[in-house]
Amino acid sequence: MNKIRTLREQHLLTQEELAALAGVAERTVRHTEAGGNVRLSTLRKLAGALRMEPQEMARIHAESQSGTK
């Protein structure tokens, strides 16, 4: 399972709720969880909504893109 999705679920959030908290589109959350390319500013917003450091979010996202666990 994607680590970003796991983090979202640990916070008991739906994709729609995370999108609203982060100020991004729900489609952006889906795209990010699928390992798609996203802007650094988007990762920062998602990190803030999930109460984590942006660097950690960027690392997790990079791992999801490469398939690394």
C-alpha positions as CSV (number, residue, x, y, z in Angstrom):
1,M,0.0,0.0,0.0
2,N,1.2,3.5,-0.8
3,K,2.8,5.2,2.3
4,I,1.0,8.5,1.7
5,R,-2.3,6.7,1.6
6,T,-1.4,4.9,4.8
7,L,-0.5,8.3,6.5
8,R,-3.9,9.7,5.4
9,E,-5.7,6.7,6.7
10,Q,-3.8,6.8,10.0
11,H,-5.2,10.4,10.4
12,L,-8.7,9.0,9.7
13,L,-9.1,11.2,6.7
14,T,-10.7,10.6,3.3
15,Q,-9.1,11.9,0.2
16,E,-11.7,14.6,0.0
17,E,-11.0,15.6,3.6
18,L,-7.2,15.7,3.1
19,A,-7.7,17.7,0.0
20,A,-9.8,20.3,1.8
21,L,-7.3,20.5,4.7
22,A,-4.4,20.9,2.3
23,G,-6.1,23.3,0.0
24,V,-5.7,21.1,-3.1
25,A,-8.1,19.2,-5.4
26,E,-9.2,15.7,-4.4
27,R,-7.8,14.7,-7.8
28,T,-4.4,15.9,-6.7
29,V,-4.5,13.7,-3.6
30,R,-5.4,10.7,-5.7
31,H,-2.6,11.5,-8.2
32,T,-0.1,11.9,-5.3
33,E,-1.1,8.6,-3.7
34,A,-0.7,6.9,-7.1
35,G,2.9,8.1,-7.2
36,G,2.4,10.7,-9.9
37,N,4.5,13.8,-10.4
38,V,3.4,16.6,-8.2
39,R,4.8,20.1,-7.3
40,L,6.9,20.6,-4.3
41,S,4.4,23.2,-3.1
42,T,1.7,20.5,-3.2
43,L,3.8,18.2,-1.1
44,R,4.3,21.0,1.4
45,K,0.6,21.5,1.6
46,L,-0.1,17.8,2.1
47,A,2.7,17.6,4.7
48,G,1.2,20.5,6.6
49,A,-2.3,18.9,6.6
50,L,-0.8,15.6,7.9
51,R,1.4,17.4,10.5
52,M,4.7,16.2,9.2
53,E,7.9,17.8,7.8
54,P,7.8,18.7,4.1
55,Q,11.2,16.9,3.7
56,E,9.7,13.7,5.0
57,M,6.7,14.0,2.7
58,A,9.1,14.5,-0.3
59,R,11.1,11.5,0.7
60,I,8.1,9.3,1.1
61,H,6.7,10.5,-2.3
62,A,10.0,9.9,-4.0
63,E,10.0,6.3,-2.6
64,S,6.5,5.7,-3.9
65,Q,7.5,6.9,-7.3
66,S,10.4,4.5,-7.4
67,G,8.6,1.6,-5.8
68,T,11.0,1.5,-2.9
69,K,9.5,0.6,0.5
